[in-house]
Amino acid sequence: MRRLFPVTRIPLLVFLATIAGCGTGGDRAGPPVAYVTDVAAGAAADERSSPRLAVAAAADLRLALEALRPAIEAHCATAMTTTYGSSGQLARQISSGAPFALFLSADTSYVAEVVRSGRAAPASAAIYGRGRLAVVTRAGVPLPSSLEDLSDARYRTIAIANPDHAPYGRAAYDALRSAGILDRVEGRLVLGENVRQAVEYVDNGNADAGIVALALVIGRGADGYLLVPQALHEPITQAGVVIRGTEAERTARCALQYLLDPGGQRVLATYGFEPARE
């Protein structure tokens, strides 16, 4: 397995200070990019009064945001086109000029990266929730009773998102280190490009276990996953930011605000996200 390089974390207070202190210089020029996979398009865009809203969203939001889509589209009079991927990859694409109007990251550091690129609308960054890690196993493999049990030989392969650019992968890696078993399982790690792909590795039988986003597996019920103690890793503080200068900037602000409002927070909570203002 190749060496994994740590990504700098930005604590909440530093994140807020960074957002407040960044200027709004011109857009950074860059080469054409291949936009990340896994696109979900909203319907009936021509029937909406506002511009279509192009959203770049962290892969852990796949189920929650699709559940929220009808309410957001109705409330903001728009149709959403959503691209899901790892936060780090999406941030790089946006910083290079990708035509998104709203970025929903699984980590504040990647929102700060977009702010530094000059593409973020001033003062639009906001924390919308905090995610949790969970362990799942493929069919026929029992759940471990603790994260430490993943060192057992029965878990021959363990899927996580790539820690180099996926916040949930970084948190999983840190949790294994904190649990004292990283040296025993590092050679068994299988890296997905994002956390949703890590779930797919388990579901398809290509990994015996996975350390993934609770938001993607909470529907399996309490017996279908093992919740990872938060004390084993840094908080997964998730934030969004509006991209400036697009035709859908006002609509993007509306959608981000909806996530922060009670209705949006209630839906996010059903997918295991902790409150943004907790």
RAHU-V478358 format. One record per backbone hydrogen bond with DSSP energy under -0.5 kcal/mol. CO is the residue of the C=O (numbers start at 1). NH is the residue of the N-H. E is the energy in kcal/mol with one decimal. If there is no record, write none. Layout:
co;nh;e
CO;NH;E
CO;NH;E
//
This chain:
co;nh;e
3;5;-0.5
9;11;-0.5
11;15;-2.9
12;16;-2.6
13;17;-2.2
14;18;-2.7
15;19;-2.5
16;20;-2.3
17;21;-2.0
18;22;-1.1
19;22;-0.5
33;35;-0.7
38;84;-2.1
40;82;-3.5
44;47;-1.1
45;48;-1.7
52;54;-0.7
53;55;-0.7
53;81;-2.9
54;101;-2.9
54;102;-1.5
55;57;-0.6
55;83;-3.0
56;104;-3.0
57;85;-1.7
58;61;-2.0
59;62;-1.6
61;65;-3.2
61;66;-0.5
62;66;-1.0
63;67;-1.8
64;68;-1.7
65;69;-1.4
66;70;-0.5
68;72;-2.5
69;73;-3.0
70;74;-2.2
71;75;-2.9
72;76;-2.7
73;77;-0.5
73;78;-1.8
77;50;-1.9
79;53;-2.8
80;42;-2.8
81;55;-2.8
82;40;-3.3
82;84;-0.5
83;57;-2.9
85;59;-1.6
86;90;-2.3
87;91;-2.6
88;92;-1.9
89;93;-2.0
90;94;-2.7
91;95;-2.6
92;96;-1.3
93;98;-2.7
94;97;-1.7
98;100;-2.1
101;243;-2.5
102;56;-3.0
102;104;-0.5
103;105;-0.6
103;241;-2.3
104;58;-2.4
105;239;-0.6
107;110;-0.7
107;111;-0.9
108;112;-2.4
109;113;-1.6
110;114;-1.7
111;115;-2.3
112;116;-2.5
113;117;-1.4
114;118;-0.5
114;119;-1.3
114;120;-0.7
115;118;-1.5
117;28;-0.5
119;244;-2.5
121;124;-1.7
126;128;-0.5
126;240;-2.9
129;238;-2.8
130;274;-2.8
131;236;-0.6
132;214;-2.9
133;228;-2.2
134;212;-3.0
135;226;-2.2
136;210;-2.5
138;141;-2.0
140;142;-0.5
146;149;-1.0
147;150;-2.0
148;151;-1.6
149;152;-2.1
152;155;-1.7
154;156;-1.3
157;208;-0.9
157;209;-1.6
158;190;-2.7
159;211;-2.5
160;192;-2.7
162;165;-1.5
162;166;-1.9
165;88;-2.6
165;167;-0.5
166;169;-0.6
166;170;-2.1
167;171;-2.4
168;172;-2.1
169;173;-2.5
170;174;-2.4
171;175;-2.4
172;176;-2.2
173;177;-1.9
174;178;-2.9
175;179;-2.2
176;181;-2.0
176;182;-1.0
177;180;-1.3
181;184;-0.9
181;185;-1.5
182;186;-2.1
185;188;-2.1
185;189;-0.5
186;189;-1.1
188;158;-2.1
190;160;-2.3
190;192;-0.5
192;162;-2.4
194;198;-1.4
195;199;-1.7
196;200;-2.1
197;201;-2.1
198;202;-1.4
199;203;-2.7
200;204;-2.6
201;206;-2.1
201;207;-1.1
202;205;-1.5
208;138;-1.9
209;159;-3.2
210;136;-2.3
210;212;-0.7
212;134;-2.5
213;216;-1.5
213;217;-0.5
214;217;-1.6
214;218;-1.7
217;220;-2.0
218;221;-1.6
221;224;-2.4
222;225;-0.6
225;227;-0.5
226;135;-2.9
229;232;-1.6
230;233;-1.8
235;237;-1.4
236;131;-2.5
236;238;-0.6
237;108;-0.8
238;128;-1.6
238;129;-1.3
239;105;-2.7
240;126;-2.2
241;103;-2.6
242;121;-3.5
243;246;-0.7
246;249;-1.3
248;252;-2.8
249;253;-2.2
250;254;-1.9
251;255;-2.4
252;256;-2.5
253;257;-2.3
254;258;-1.9
255;259;-1.5
256;260;-1.1
257;261;-1.6
258;264;-0.8
261;265;-2.5
262;266;-2.2
263;267;-1.7
264;268;-2.4
265;269;-2.2
266;270;-1.3
267;271;-0.7
268;271;-1.1
268;273;-2.0
269;272;-1.8
274;130;-1.4
275;278;-1.1
//
